[in-house]
Amino acid sequence: MIRNILSLNKEISLKFVKNVSRRNVKSFSSQKLQPVKLAFTIYENYTSKAAPFVIIHGLFGSKQNWTSLCKAYSQKIEPPRKIFAVDLRNHGDSPHSENHTYAHLAEDLRLFLEDNGLEKIFLMGHSMGGRCAMLFALTYPKLLEKLIVVDISPINVSPNFSGMSKIIDVMNRTEMPKNVVLSQARSIVEQQLAEVIPDKGVRAFILTNLMATEDKSYKWRANVPTLLKAFQEVGRFDVENTAQYTGETLFIGGEKSDYLPKTDFPKILKFFPNAQLKYIEGAGHWLHAEKPNEFLKITIDFLNRPSAG
């Protein structure tokens, strides 16, 4: 199923201890980077004093996408450390905002660290979350111990990205049913999505965003109108040419994906001079879901290796 999902659109990214949710809806001026408080799940090892590991999802994903991997990380990372999976703004259980730029996402992450007393972290982001992680590293390098960027480049945009606009548009035009159970609502909404999204696997992923409301209707958990307006922003990644993060960095891509081309790596090194590049054979954009064992091995080896210096 994952392979079929990737063939349509590769930009779609895919409570074990304590689940923290923030459901306040707020709007902010586009002229001011006012951060929002992010919802998160913590996989906690109470004996750990090591730098925590923070994971951020991609477009239309959520912290829930990483549950299985977070449990594995909490058992296999040495030394043990707290694991945080967060929901970015306009996704999951985090607040909605009229703004959705990488600058806003990075400031949200900074506030998350501040609110949780995290002085230094290991950070990993997938796709849109990977670009958020990169900007955070370039802006606040002293707050990171190591960085992992999953199948996304800061240099170019995948040709497959443009197809996402059609998916967001049909989500924005969806007529939500009322007074039906969730299974019926999913079926009704899926019929509308099928007009634009022929692949059932993609529709199933999008439908994970469907949620019931208090008035017995349904809505998208993600802030679809804002994400539609911010589509070009999500595709663009603007950083100063002089910006650098010199800490240890792992770029990990899927061999079958075109989101992290090898030809970008020389330019990537200008921003991340201490980076290494690895690919997982036979994997696409959702490499962590397609090849979880291989993904865990590569990332855990990188995380467990003592930091240079």
FENBELSUL-V473740 format. One line per field, one symbol per residue. ss: DSSP state (A for helix, B for strand, O for the rest). phi: phi as a letter, one per 20 degrees, with the letter a starting at -180 (. if undefined). burial: b if it has 24 or more other C-alpha atoms within 12 Angstrom, else e. A space follows every 50 residues. Layout:
ss=???
phi=???
burial=???
This chain:
ss=OAAAAAAAOOOOOOOOOBBBOOOOOOOOOOOOOOOOOOOBBBBOOOOOOO OBBBBBOOOOOOAAAAAAAAAAAAAAOOOOOOBBBBOOOOOOOOOOOOOO OAAAAAAAAAAAAAAOOOOOBBBBBBOAAAAAAAAAAAAOAAABBBBBBB OOOOOOOOAAAAAAAAAAAAAAAOOOOOOOOAAAAAAAAAAAAOOOOOOA AAAAAAAOOBBBOOOOOBBBOOOAAAAAAOAAAAAOOOOOOOOOOOOBBB BBBBOOOOOOOAAAAAAAAAAOOOBBBBBBOOOOOOAAAAOAAAAAAAAA AAAAOOOOO
phi=.gffgffebeefeg.fcbddccdfecccffeceefdeefbdddddfeedf gfddccedgmeafffdgfffffgfedfcfgbfddddefgmcleefebfdb dffffffgfffgfffdmeebcecccdlgfffgffffffecffedebccdd lbdeecdfgfffffffffffffefeefclcfgfffffffffffffddfef ffffffffeebfdfemdcbeffefgffffegffffdcdcffefbdeffcd eccegeedecfffefgffffecfdeccccdfmddfegfefcfffffffff gffffgffm
burial=ebbebbbbbbbbbbebeeebbbeeeeeeeeeeebbbbbbbbbbbbeeeeb bbbbbbbbbbbbbbbbbebbbebbeebbebbbbbbbbbbbbbbbbbbbbb bbbbbbbbbbbbbeeeebebbbbbbbbbbbbbbbbbbbbbbebbbbbbbb bbbbbbbbeebeebbebbbbbbebebbeeeebeebbeebbbbbbebbebb bbbbbbbbbbbbeeeeebbbbbbbbbbbebbeebbbbbbeeeebbbbbbb bbbbbbbbbbbbeebeebbebbebbbbbbbeebbbbbbbbbeebbbebbb ebbbeeeee
